[in-house]
Amino acid sequence: MKYILMMSGKKSDFEGYARWSKEDLQANVAFMRTFSKELKDSGVFVSTEGLGWPSEAKLVRAGKNGEPITDGVFPESKQFLAGYWIIYVASPDHAYKIAARASQAPGTGGKPANMPIEVRPVLSSHADLGL
């Protein structure tokens, strides 16, 4: 089954990244690259993407004539999606173990950030949807 591992953080976390030392940023990026390579090498990797900063987010809905109406950015939002991995594994427990590894990405001073990683099944087929 496919699972999405969503890396989220608080707005203050994102603002704090801009103040990380060059070494801390390099360590974090190196971890993420190695982590994704390990997923690829183990055969569970489907895809991954980092997302733009929260200040670039817009909420879009259709207007009366279907034209896009945008709102945002919402300063009251407490959490933002930073990026995600999609993996293909046999069990939720396997997905949880992979998410825990992602959570250990280094933060400031090289200490594990222990960022929460939300794990959800990806409903990508009729069987997943019960159809």
DSSP file with accessible surface (Angstrom, degrees, kcal/mol):
  #  RESIDUE AA STRUCTURE BP1 BP2  ACC     N-H-->O    O-->H-N    N-H-->O    O-->H-N    TCO  KAPPA ALPHA  PHI   PSI    X-CA   Y-CA   Z-CA
    1    1 A M              0   0   63      0, 0.0    88,-2.3     0, 0.0     2,-0.3   0.000 360.0 360.0 360.0 147.7    0.0    0.0    0.0
    2    2 A K  E     -A   88   0A  65    120,-0.4   120,-2.6    86,-0.2     2,-0.3  -0.655 360.0-172.7 -85.5 143.0    1.1    3.6   -0.6
    3    3 A Y  E     -AB  87 121A  15     84,-2.5    84,-2.7    -2,-0.3     2,-0.5  -0.978  16.4-141.0-131.7 146.2    1.6    5.9    2.3
    4    4 A I  E     -AB  86 120A  35    116,-3.1   116,-2.1    -2,-0.3     2,-0.6  -0.920   8.7-157.5-106.6 131.9    2.3    9.6    2.3
    5    5 A L  E     -AB  85 119A   0     80,-2.9    80,-1.7    -2,-0.5     2,-0.6  -0.958  14.5-161.6-107.1 111.2    4.7   10.9    5.0
    6    6 A M  E     -AB  84 118A  23    112,-3.3   112,-2.6    -2,-0.6     2,-0.7  -0.871   7.5-153.5-105.1 123.4    3.9   14.6    5.5
    7    7 A M  E     +AB  83 117A  29     76,-2.6    75,-3.4    -2,-0.6    76,-1.3  -0.841  23.9 174.6 -96.0 114.0    6.5   16.8    7.2
    8    8 A S  E     +A   81   0A  23    108,-1.2     2,-0.3    -2,-0.7    73,-0.2  -0.817   7.1 176.8-118.6 159.7    4.8   19.8    8.9
    9    9 A G  E     -A   80   0A   2     71,-2.1    71,-2.4    -2,-0.3     2,-0.2  -0.965  33.3 -92.6-153.2 168.0    6.1   22.6   11.0
   10   10 A K  E >>  -A   79   0A 108     -2,-0.3     4,-1.8    69,-0.2     3,-0.7  -0.494  38.7-112.5 -80.8 155.8    5.0   25.7   12.8
   11   11 A K  H 3> S+     0   0   74     67,-0.9     4,-2.2     1,-0.3     5,-0.2   0.908 120.6  55.5 -54.3 -40.4    5.3   29.1   11.1
   12   12 A S  H 3> S+     0   0   67      1,-0.2     4,-2.0     2,-0.2    -1,-0.3   0.846 102.8  56.5 -64.2 -31.7    7.9   30.0   13.7
   13   13 A D  H <> S+     0   0   58     -3,-0.7     4,-1.5     2,-0.2    -1,-0.2   0.932 107.5  47.8 -62.4 -45.2    9.9   26.9   12.7
   14   14 A F  H  X S+     0   0   14     -4,-1.8     4,-0.8     1,-0.2    -2,-0.2   0.896 111.6  49.3 -64.4 -40.2   10.0   28.1    9.1
   15   15 A E  H >< S+     0   0  100     -4,-2.2     3,-0.6     1,-0.2     4,-0.3   0.871 108.5  55.5 -65.9 -33.1   11.1   31.5   10.1
   16   16 A G  H >< S+     0   0   13     -4,-2.0     3,-1.7     1,-0.2     4,-0.4   0.820  93.9  67.1 -69.0 -31.6   13.8   29.9   12.2
   17   17 A Y  H >< S+     0   0   49     -4,-1.5     3,-1.4     1,-0.3    -1,-0.2   0.856  92.0  62.3 -58.3 -33.5   15.3   28.0    9.3
   18   18 A A  T << S+     0   0   84     -4,-0.8    -1,-0.3    -3,-0.6    -2,-0.2   0.732 104.4  49.0 -65.0 -19.1   16.4   31.3    7.8
   19   19 A R  T <  S+     0   0  190     -3,-1.7    -1,-0.3    -4,-0.3    -2,-0.2   0.416  84.4 116.7-100.9  -0.2   18.6   31.8   10.9
   20   20 A W  S <  S-     0   0   42     -3,-1.4    -3,-0.0    -4,-0.4    88,-0.0  -0.350  73.2-104.3 -64.8 150.6   20.2   28.4   10.8
   21   21 A S     >  -     0   0   48      1,-0.1     4,-2.4     4,-0.0     5,-0.2  -0.302  28.7-110.8 -68.6 159.9   24.0   28.3   10.3
   22   22 A K  H  > S+     0   0  144      1,-0.2     4,-2.5     2,-0.2     5,-0.2   0.896 120.0  53.0 -59.1 -39.4   25.3   27.2    6.9
   23   23 A E  H  > S+     0   0  127      2,-0.2     4,-2.3     1,-0.2    -1,-0.2   0.901 108.1  49.1 -64.5 -42.6   26.6   24.0    8.5
   24   24 A D  H  > S+     0   0   29      2,-0.2     4,-2.2     1,-0.2    -1,-0.2   0.914 112.4  48.2 -64.8 -42.1   23.2   23.2   10.1
   25   25 A L  H  X S+     0   0   72     -4,-2.4     4,-2.6     1,-0.2     5,-0.2   0.928 111.9  49.6 -63.2 -43.9   21.4   23.7    6.8
   26   26 A Q  H  X S+     0   0  109     -4,-2.5     4,-2.6    -5,-0.2    -2,-0.2   0.899 110.4  50.5 -62.7 -40.2   24.0   21.6    4.9
   27   27 A A  H  X S+     0   0   42     -4,-2.3     4,-2.3     2,-0.2    -1,-0.2   0.911 111.7  47.9 -64.6 -40.6   23.6   18.8    7.5
   28   28 A N  H  X S+     0   0   35     -4,-2.2     4,-2.4     2,-0.2    -2,-0.2   0.940 113.4  46.4 -66.9 -45.5   19.9   18.8    7.1
   29   29 A V  H  X S+     0   0   63     -4,-2.6     4,-2.5     1,-0.2     5,-0.2   0.919 111.8  51.9 -64.0 -41.3   19.9   18.8    3.3
   30   30 A A  H  X S+     0   0   50     -4,-2.6     4,-2.5    -5,-0.2     5,-0.2   0.915 109.6  50.0 -62.2 -41.7   22.5   16.0    3.3
   31   31 A F  H  X S+     0   0   30     -4,-2.3     4,-3.2     1,-0.2    -1,-0.2   0.940 110.5  49.4 -60.5 -47.7   20.3   13.9    5.7
   32   32 A M  H  X S+     0   0   33     -4,-2.4     4,-2.5     1,-0.2    -2,-0.2   0.904 112.2  47.9 -62.0 -40.8   17.3   14.4    3.4
   33   33 A R  H  X S+     0   0  186     -4,-2.5     4,-2.3     2,-0.2    -1,-0.2   0.929 114.9  45.4 -65.3 -44.3   19.2   13.4    0.3
   34   34 A T  H  X S+     0   0   72     -4,-2.5     4,-2.7    -5,-0.2    -2,-0.2   0.919 112.1  52.2 -64.5 -42.9   20.7   10.3    2.0
   35   35 A F  H  X S+     0   0    4     -4,-3.2     4,-2.1    -5,-0.2    -2,-0.2   0.944 111.1  46.4 -59.6 -47.6   17.3    9.4    3.5
   36   36 A S  H  X S+     0   0   14     -4,-2.5     4,-2.3     1,-0.2    -1,-0.2   0.898 111.6  52.0 -64.4 -38.2   15.6    9.6    0.0
   37   37 A K  H  X S+     0   0  119     -4,-2.3     4,-3.2     1,-0.2    -1,-0.2   0.917 107.9  52.0 -64.3 -40.2   18.4    7.6   -1.5
   38   38 A E  H  X S+     0   0   81     -4,-2.7     4,-1.9     1,-0.2    -1,-0.2   0.901 109.0  50.2 -62.1 -40.3   18.0    4.9    1.2
   39   39 A L  H  X>S+     0   0    8     -4,-2.1     5,-1.6     2,-0.2     6,-1.3   0.920 112.9  46.5 -63.0 -43.1   14.3    4.8    0.3
   40   40 A K  H ><5S+     0   0  117     -4,-2.3     3,-1.2     1,-0.2    -2,-0.2   0.941 112.2  49.9 -62.9 -47.2   15.1    4.4   -3.4
   41   41 A D  H 3<5S+     0   0  111     -4,-3.2    -1,-0.2     1,-0.3    -2,-0.2   0.817 109.4  51.6 -63.7 -30.3   17.7    1.7   -2.7
   42   42 A S  H 3<5S-     0   0   77     -4,-1.9    -1,-0.3    -5,-0.2    -2,-0.2   0.546 112.4-119.8 -84.8  -7.9   15.3   -0.3   -0.5
   43   43 A G  T <<5S+     0   0   63     -3,-1.2    -3,-0.2    -4,-0.6    -2,-0.1   0.560  88.5 100.7  85.6   9.9   12.6   -0.2   -3.2
   44   44 A V      < +     0   0   13     -5,-1.6    44,-2.6    43,-0.1    -4,-0.2   0.577  49.9 111.7-102.5  -8.8    9.9    1.6   -1.2
   45   45 A F  E     +C   87   0A  53     -6,-1.3    42,-0.2    42,-0.2     3,-0.1  -0.412  25.4 158.8 -70.4 133.1   10.4    5.1   -2.7
   46   46 A V  E     -     0   0A  58     40,-2.4     2,-0.3     1,-0.4    41,-0.2   0.653  64.0 -38.8-113.9 -54.6    7.6    6.5   -4.9
   47   47 A S  E     -C   86   0A  37     39,-1.7    39,-3.4     2,-0.0    -1,-0.4  -0.987  46.1-163.1-165.4 165.6    8.2   10.3   -4.8
   48   48 A T  E     +C   85   0A  41     -2,-0.3     2,-0.3    37,-0.3    37,-0.2  -0.982   8.1 177.4-153.3 149.8    9.2   13.2   -2.7
   49   49 A E  E     -C   84   0A 112     35,-2.0    35,-2.4    -2,-0.3     2,-0.3  -0.964  21.1-142.4-152.9 138.5    8.9   17.0   -2.9
   50   50 A G  E     -C   83   0A  64     -2,-0.3    33,-0.3    33,-0.2     2,-0.3  -0.750  29.7-136.0 -90.6 150.1    9.8   19.9   -0.7
   51   51 A L        -     0   0   80     31,-3.4    -2,-0.0    -2,-0.3     0, 0.0  -0.744  19.1 -94.7-110.3 159.3    7.3   22.7   -0.8
   52   52 A G        -     0   0   49     -2,-0.3    -1,-0.1     1,-0.1     5,-0.1  -0.081  58.2 -74.4 -62.8 166.4    7.6   26.5   -1.1
   53   53 A W    >   -     0   0  123      1,-0.1     3,-2.4     2,-0.1     4,-0.3  -0.245  43.8-111.1 -62.0 151.5    7.7   28.7    2.0
   54   54 A P  G >  S+     0   0   15      0, 0.0     3,-1.9     0, 0.0    19,-0.2   0.813 115.2  68.6 -55.9 -28.8    4.3   29.3    3.7
   55   55 A S  G 3  S+     0   0   91      1,-0.3    -2,-0.1    18,-0.1    -3,-0.0   0.684  97.1  54.5 -66.6 -13.4    4.4   32.9    2.6
   56   56 A E  G <  S+     0   0  128     -3,-2.4    -1,-0.3     2,-0.0     2,-0.2   0.449  85.7 111.1 -96.2  -2.2    3.9   31.7   -1.0
   57   57 A A    <   -     0   0   50     -3,-1.9     2,-0.3    -4,-0.3    16,-0.1  -0.457  43.0-175.8 -78.1 144.5    0.8   29.6   -0.2
   58   58 A K        -     0   0  125     -2,-0.2     2,-0.5    14,-0.1    14,-0.2  -0.992  22.4-136.3-135.2 144.7   -2.7   30.6   -1.5
   59   59 A L  E     -D   71   0B 102     12,-3.0    12,-2.4    -2,-0.3     2,-0.4  -0.901  29.2-164.7 -99.1 126.0   -6.1   29.1   -0.8
   60   60 A V  E     +D   70   0B  87     -2,-0.5     2,-0.3    10,-0.2    10,-0.2  -0.916  16.2 164.7-119.2 138.1   -8.0   28.8   -4.1
   61   61 A R  E     -D   69   0B 137      8,-2.1     8,-2.7    -2,-0.4     2,-0.3  -0.957  40.7 -96.6-141.5 163.0  -11.7   28.3   -4.8
   62   62 A A  E     -D   68   0B  74     -2,-0.3     5,-0.1     6,-0.2     2,-0.0  -0.632  33.8-144.3 -82.9 137.2  -13.9   28.7   -7.8
   63   63 A G    >   -     0   0   15      4,-3.1     3,-2.0    -2,-0.3    -1,-0.1  -0.135  44.4 -73.9 -82.9-171.9  -16.0   31.9   -8.2
   64   64 A K  T 3  S+     0   0  204      1,-0.3    -2,-0.1     2,-0.1    -1,-0.0   0.857 135.6  36.4 -54.4 -41.3  -19.5   32.1   -9.7
   65   65 A N  T 3  S-     0   0  152      2,-0.1    -1,-0.3     3,-0.0    -3,-0.0   0.159 124.7 -96.4-101.0  18.5  -18.2   31.6  -13.2
   66   66 A G  S <  S+     0   0   52     -3,-2.0    -2,-0.1     1,-0.3     3,-0.1   0.444  77.8 143.5  83.9  -0.6  -15.5   29.1  -12.3
   67   67 A E        -     0   0   86     -5,-0.1    -4,-3.1     1,-0.1    -1,-0.3  -0.432  58.6-100.8 -71.8 147.3  -12.7   31.8  -12.2
   68   68 A P  E     -D   62   0B  99      0, 0.0     2,-0.5     0, 0.0    -6,-0.2  -0.499  32.9-165.0 -72.6 134.9  -10.1   31.3   -9.5
   69   69 A I  E     -D   61   0B  56     -8,-2.7    -8,-2.1    -2,-0.2     2,-0.4  -0.990  11.2-158.4-116.0 124.9  -10.5   33.3   -6.3
   70   70 A T  E     +D   60   0B  79     -2,-0.5     2,-0.3   -10,-0.2   -10,-0.2  -0.853  13.6 177.3-110.6 144.0   -7.4   33.3   -4.1
   71   71 A D  E     +D   59   0B  58    -12,-2.4   -12,-3.0    -2,-0.4     2,-0.2  -0.923  27.6   5.5-130.0 161.7   -7.1   34.1   -0.5
   72   72 A G        -     0   0   31      1,-0.3     2,-0.1    -2,-0.3   -14,-0.1  -0.553  23.9-160.7 115.8 175.3   -4.0   34.0    1.8
   73   73 A V        -     0   0   47     -2,-0.2    -1,-0.3   -19,-0.2   -15,-0.1   0.632  52.7-153.2 -77.2 149.1   -1.6   33.9    3.2
   74   74 A F    >   -     0   0   63      1,-0.2     3,-1.7    -3,-0.1   -17,-0.0  -0.794  11.3-167.6 -99.4 105.2   -3.2   33.3    6.5
   75   75 A P  T 3  S+     0   0   89      0, 0.0    -1,-0.2     0, 0.0   -64,-0.1   0.766  85.8  64.4 -64.6 -21.5   -1.1   34.5    9.4
   76   76 A E  T 3  S+     0   0  135     -3,-0.1     2,-0.2     2,-0.0    -2,-0.0   0.641  75.0 111.6 -78.1  -9.4   -3.3   32.7   11.9
   77   77 A S    <   -     0   0   44     -3,-1.7   -66,-0.2     1,-0.2     3,-0.1  -0.444  48.0-170.5 -64.6 130.6   -2.3   29.3   10.4
   78   78 A K        +     0   0  168     -2,-0.2   -67,-0.9     1,-0.1     2,-0.4   0.764  64.9  44.0 -93.9 -30.5   -0.3   27.4   13.0
   79   79 A Q  E     -A   10   0A 104    -69,-0.2     2,-0.4   -68,-0.1   -69,-0.2  -0.916  60.5-172.0-121.6 145.8    1.0   24.5   10.9
   80   80 A F  E     -A    9   0A  25    -71,-2.4   -71,-2.1    -2,-0.4     2,-0.6  -0.989  28.6-118.9-134.2 143.6    2.3   24.3    7.3
   81   81 A L  E     -A    8   0A  69     -2,-0.4   -73,-0.3   -73,-0.2     3,-0.1  -0.721  28.6-179.1 -79.9 121.7    3.2   21.4    5.1
   82   82 A A  E     -     0   0A  16    -75,-3.4   -31,-3.4    -2,-0.6     2,-0.3   0.789  57.1 -47.0 -92.6 -33.3    6.9   21.6    4.3
   83   83 A G  E     -AC   7  50A   1    -76,-1.3   -76,-2.6   -33,-0.3    -1,-0.4  -0.973  52.7-138.9 176.8 179.0    7.2   18.5    2.1
   84   84 A Y  E     -AC   6  49A  57    -35,-2.4   -35,-2.0    -2,-0.3     2,-0.4  -0.985   5.8-146.4-156.1 161.7    6.4   14.9    1.7
   85   85 A W  E     -AC   5  48A   6    -80,-1.7   -80,-2.9    -2,-0.3     2,-0.5  -0.977  12.7-151.8-124.4 143.9    7.5   11.4    0.7
   86   86 A I  E     +AC   4  47A  30    -39,-3.4   -40,-2.4    -2,-0.4   -39,-1.7  -0.987  23.5 179.5-113.2 128.0    5.2    8.8   -0.9
   87   87 A I  E     -AC   3  45A   0    -84,-2.7   -84,-2.5    -2,-0.5     2,-0.5  -0.856  26.2-139.4-125.4 160.6    6.3    5.3   -0.2
   88   88 A Y  E     +A    2   0A 140    -44,-2.6     2,-0.3    -2,-0.3   -86,-0.2  -0.961  39.2 151.1-123.6 108.0    5.1    1.8   -1.1
   89   89 A V        -     0   0    7    -88,-2.3    -2,-0.0    -2,-0.5   -46,-0.0  -0.901  51.1-118.4-135.3 166.1    5.3   -0.6    1.9
   90   90 A A  S    S+     0   0   99     -2,-0.3     3,-0.1     1,-0.1   -88,-0.1   0.723  89.5  22.1 -80.2 -21.8    3.4   -3.7    3.0
   91   91 A S     >  -     0   0   43      1,-0.1     4,-1.7   -90,-0.1     3,-0.3  -0.978  69.5-118.6-147.2 157.3    2.2   -2.4    6.4
   92   92 A P  H  > S+     0   0   53      0, 0.0     4,-2.6     0, 0.0     5,-0.2   0.886 113.7  60.3 -61.0 -37.3    1.5    0.7    8.4
   93   93 A D  H  > S+     0   0  108      1,-0.2     4,-2.1     2,-0.2     5,-0.2   0.888 102.9  50.6 -60.0 -38.7    4.1   -0.3   10.9
   94   94 A H  H  > S+     0   0   79     -3,-0.3     4,-2.1     2,-0.2    -1,-0.2   0.924 110.5  49.8 -63.5 -42.4    6.8   -0.2    8.2
   95   95 A A  H  X S+     0   0    0     -4,-1.7     4,-2.5     1,-0.2    -2,-0.2   0.904 109.0  52.7 -62.0 -39.1    5.6    3.3    7.2
   96   96 A Y  H  X S+     0   0  124     -4,-2.6     4,-2.4     1,-0.2    -1,-0.2   0.894 107.4  51.3 -65.5 -39.3    5.7    4.4   10.8
   97   97 A K  H  X S+     0   0  154     -4,-2.1     4,-1.7     2,-0.2    -1,-0.2   0.915 111.2  47.6 -64.7 -40.3    9.4    3.2   11.1
   98   98 A I  H  X S+     0   0   16     -4,-2.1     4,-2.2     2,-0.2    -2,-0.2   0.917 111.0  51.6 -66.7 -40.7   10.3    5.2    8.0
   99   99 A A  H  X S+     0   0    7     -4,-2.5     4,-2.2     1,-0.2    -2,-0.2   0.904 106.7  53.7 -62.7 -40.0    8.5    8.3    9.3
  100  100 A A  H  X S+     0   0   55     -4,-2.4     4,-0.8     1,-0.2    -1,-0.2   0.896 107.5  51.4 -62.9 -37.2   10.4    8.0   12.6
  101  101 A R  H >< S+     0   0   85     -4,-1.7     3,-1.0     1,-0.2    -2,-0.2   0.929 109.4  49.5 -65.1 -43.5   13.7    8.0   10.7
  102  102 A A  H >< S+     0   0    2     -4,-2.2     3,-1.7     1,-0.2    -2,-0.2   0.878 103.6  61.2 -61.6 -36.3   12.6   11.1    8.8
  103  103 A S  H 3< S+     0   0   21     -4,-2.2    11,-1.4     1,-0.3    12,-1.1   0.745  92.9  66.9 -62.3 -23.0   11.7   12.8   12.1
  104  104 A Q  T <<  +     0   0  101     -3,-1.0    -1,-0.3    -4,-0.8    -2,-0.2   0.359  68.0 138.0 -84.0   8.3   15.4   12.4   13.2
  105  105 A A    <   -     0   0    5     -3,-1.7     8,-3.2     7,-0.2     9,-0.3  -0.220  65.1 -97.3 -52.4 141.2   16.7   14.9   10.5
  106  106 A P  B     -E  112   0C  20      0, 0.0     5,-0.1     0, 0.0    -1,-0.1  -0.355  44.5-177.0 -68.6 142.1   19.3   17.1   12.2
  107  107 A G    >   -     0   0    5      4,-3.6     3,-1.8     1,-0.3     6,-0.1  -0.154  50.9 -21.0-109.6-148.3   18.2   20.5   13.4
  108  108 A T  G >  S+     0   0   79      1,-0.3     3,-1.4     2,-0.2    -1,-0.3  -0.299 134.5  11.5 -65.1 140.9   20.3   23.3   14.9
  109  109 A G  G 3  S-     0   0   64      1,-0.3    -1,-0.3    -3,-0.1   -85,-0.0   0.635 126.5 -76.6  67.8  11.9   23.6   22.1   16.4
  110  110 A G  G <  S+     0   0   44     -3,-1.8    -1,-0.3     1,-0.3    -2,-0.2   0.477  92.0 141.8  79.6   0.5   23.1   18.7   14.7
  111  111 A K    <   -     0   0  154     -3,-1.4    -4,-3.6    -5,-0.1    -1,-0.3  -0.495  65.4 -92.2 -73.7 145.3   20.6   17.6   17.3
  112  112 A P  B     -E  106   0C  75      0, 0.0    -7,-0.2     0, 0.0    -8,-0.1  -0.329  29.1-148.0 -57.2 132.5   17.6   15.5   15.9
  113  113 A A        -     0   0   47     -8,-3.2    -9,-0.2   -10,-0.1   -10,-0.1   0.782  12.9-154.3 -72.9 -28.3   14.8   17.9   15.1
  114  114 A N        -     0   0  109    -11,-1.4   -10,-0.2    -9,-0.3   -11,-0.1   0.876  23.1-177.7  51.7  40.4   12.1   15.2   16.0
  115  115 A M        -     0   0   23    -12,-1.1    -1,-0.2   -13,-0.2     2,-0.1  -0.463  32.3-105.9 -66.9 135.9    9.7   17.0   13.6
  116  116 A P        -     0   0   88      0, 0.0  -108,-1.2     0, 0.0     2,-0.5  -0.447  32.9-159.9 -65.8 137.8    6.3   15.4   13.6
  117  117 A I  E     -B    7   0A  28   -110,-0.2     2,-0.4    -2,-0.1  -110,-0.2  -0.981   8.0-145.0-121.0 115.5    5.6   13.4   10.4
  118  118 A E  E     -B    6   0A  92   -112,-2.6  -112,-3.3    -2,-0.5     2,-0.5  -0.697  13.2-158.2 -81.7 132.3    2.0   12.6    9.6
  119  119 A V  E     +B    5   0A  33     -2,-0.4  -114,-0.2  -114,-0.2   -23,-0.0  -0.958  19.1 163.5-115.4 125.1    1.5    9.2    8.0
  120  120 A R  E     -B    4   0A 137   -116,-2.1  -116,-3.1    -2,-0.5     2,-0.0  -0.999  39.1-108.8-139.8 143.0   -1.6    8.5    5.9
  121  121 A P  E     -B    3   0A  71      0, 0.0     2,-0.6     0, 0.0  -118,-0.3  -0.384  30.2-130.7 -64.4 146.6   -2.6    5.9    3.4
  122  122 A V        -     0   0   34   -120,-2.6     2,-1.5    -2,-0.0  -120,-0.4  -0.908  10.7-147.0 -99.7 120.2   -2.8    7.1   -0.2
  123  123 A L        +     0   0  103     -2,-0.6  -120,-0.0     1,-0.2     6,-0.0  -0.671  42.1 146.8 -89.8  86.9   -6.1    5.9   -1.8
  124  124 A S        +     0   0   67     -2,-1.5     2,-0.3  -122,-0.1    -1,-0.2   0.385  52.2  44.2-109.4   3.7   -4.8    5.4   -5.3
  125  125 A S  S  > S-     0   0   50     -3,-0.1     4,-1.3     1,-0.1     6,-0.2  -0.951  82.7-108.9-142.7 165.4   -6.8    2.6   -6.6
  126  126 A H  T  4>S+     0   0  136     -2,-0.3     5,-2.6     1,-0.2     4,-0.5   0.885 119.4  56.3 -61.6 -35.1  -10.4    1.4   -6.7
  127  127 A A  T >45S+     0   0   80      1,-0.2     3,-1.2     2,-0.2    -1,-0.2   0.910 104.2  52.8 -63.5 -40.6   -9.5   -1.4   -4.3
  128  128 A D  T 345S+     0   0   51      1,-0.3    -1,-0.2    -3,-0.1    -2,-0.2   0.811 110.6  48.5 -62.8 -29.8   -8.1    1.2   -1.8
  129  129 A L  T 3<5S-     0   0   90     -4,-1.3    -1,-0.3    -3,-0.3    -2,-0.2   0.450 115.9-114.7 -90.3  -2.5  -11.5    3.0   -2.0
  130  130 A G  T < 5       0   0   70     -3,-1.2    -3,-0.2    -4,-0.5    -2,-0.1   0.731 360.0 360.0  76.0  23.9  -13.5   -0.2   -1.5
  131  131 A L      <       0   0  150     -5,-2.6    -1,-0.2    -6,-0.2    -2,-0.1  -0.649 360.0 360.0 -98.6 360.0  -15.0    0.0   -5.0
